[in-house]
Amino acid sequence: MRNKKKPSMSIEKQLARGPLDLPFLTLTLLLLGIGLITLLSASYPSGYYRGGNPYDIFIRQAVFAVLGIGVMYVVSRVDYQRWRGLSLIVLMISVVLLLLVKVPGLGSSAGGANRWLEIPGLPRFQPSEIAKFAVILYFSARLSKRKEGTKGPYDPRRLGGRTLNKLHEVGFLELLPYAGVLLLMLGLLALQPHMSATILILVVGASILFAAGIKLRWFIIAGGLMVTLLGLMIATTDYMTTRVQMWRNPWADPLGKGLQAIQSLLAIGSGGLLGLGLGNSRQKFLYLPEEHNDFIFSVICEELGFIGVTLILTLFALLIVRGYWLAMHARDRFGSLLIVGVTTLLAFQVFLNVAVVTNLFPVTGISLPFFSYGGSALLIQLAEMGVVLAVSRQIPAQKSD
C-alpha cells in the first residue's frame, strides 16, 4: 500500500514557526542577566541582616527568570492570532481578579495599599499586571478591525438617528467601549489605590488608540478629563495626598515618609561618574527602603555610576526602539497594535521608575522591568516579550532584513 501523504501545514502554522527577532531577544536576555546580577548585589545585605539566607531573594528571582524564559519561548511559538479570540475573556478575568483583592483572606495590603492577591498554591501577585496586558489585548483585537469613513447605521429620517449618525461620523460612538473599559479599570484601581498602574493603563490604552488612527482632538479632550480625575483621586485619597506632599518636600519628614526619597537621592549622588563599584553600595545596608525592589535603580546608580546607568538605559532604549520597529513591520494591524501596547508599557514603566527614584515624580510603587524583585511580575513581563517575538516570527522575509 502507498503511504498517504501527510497534509501540509497551513500558512498560519508555517508563519508561526518562522525565525524570531534575534536583536529583540538578545536585548531582553541581556537586560534580564544584568538585572539578576544587580539584584544579587542589592538584596544581599537585606537577607543577611534580617536573619535569613542572603541569597534567598536572588535564588527565587533566578528560578522565576528561568521559568519566565521558558514561558517566553512557548508564547513565542504560539500563533499570536489566537490571542484575538481570547481578548474579551482575559479582560473579564482581569476585572474579577481586581475585585478579589478586596475579599478578606485573598487580598493583602502593604504600605497603605491593597494591591496583592494571595491565592493558595500560587505566589503572591498584583492583578494589575494582568490588567495591563488585558487592556493591550482587548484594544488591539477590537481596533484591528476598525474601518474609517463608514456611514452611520441609524435612521436619518429621525432626529435621534441624525444625531447618532453625526456622533458616529466624528468618532464619539466608536470611543465609548474603550472609554468604558478605561473608566472601569480606573475605578477598580482607585479602590486599591494604585496610581502607577492607573497611569500605565491610561497611557497604554491611549498609545494603541493613537496607533490605530483615532483623531488627535479626542486625546486632548480625554487627556484633560483624565488629568482632572487623577487630580480628584489624589485630593480625595489620604494615601496619595501624603505621597504628593512628601514628593514636594521629603525633608519635612526625613525619618518617616520622606526617608525613601532622601536616601534614594543620597545613593544616586554618591555614585558620581564611575560609581563605587559593583557590590559596594552603602545605602543598601538597610538605609534605603525597597532597595531590591522599586528603588533598585538607586543602588545601580550608586554602584555603577553615571556611565554604568547610561549603558543600562541605552539597552532599554534599544529594546524599545526595536519593539517599535517590529510594530511598523508587523504582518497585520493586530500584531502591530499588540507590539505598540507592550513596548509602550515597557517604555513608560522604565520612565516612571527612573522618575520616581530621582524624585521627579511622587513615589508610586512602580518596579523597574527585569531588575526589581518580583517573580510573578517578571513572568508576565517575559510572557509579554514572548508575544512580541511571536509577532516577529510572522514578519515577511523581505521586511526583516
Helices and strands as residue ranges (DSSP letters): H 11-16, H 22-49, H 56-77, H 82-100, E 107-110, E 113-117, H 127-143, H 159-170, H 172-190, H 195-211, H 216-236, H 238-248, G 250-252, H 259-271, H 296-328, H 333-357, H 375-393, G 397-399
